[in-house]
Amino acid sequence: MRKCVSGWIAICLVLLLSGCSNWQTKTIGVPVLVTPEIPARLTDPLPPPARQGATHRGVLELLAEYESLRRRANADRAAIVEIMSHDVGSED
């Protein structure tokens, strides 16, 4: 009789422990790759300055315009990095 009781206790413990376990698989969902949209104004090529450098003053103005284009291109690159570094789903 003693073995029969300990056998029933073991069966009950197994059933109790298996009832607490979670055997169901949880599906989170299918991952979807979402890339942020980059505005076309940030990726369009910049036109060269139309000015000709015939004089010293013209060369300096041309150099100033190229410097302005370089700064704009760097600002566009920084904006692209900012867009790409943020998660699409986050609200920053």
DANOR-V613339 format. One line per field, one symbol per residue. psi: psi as a letter, one per 40 degrees, with the letter a starting at -180 (. if undefined). A space follows every 50 residues. Layout:
psi = ???
This chain:
psi = dddddddddddddddddddeihehhhhdihhhhhiihhiddeeiihiiie iigdiddddddddddddddddddddddddddddddiideig.
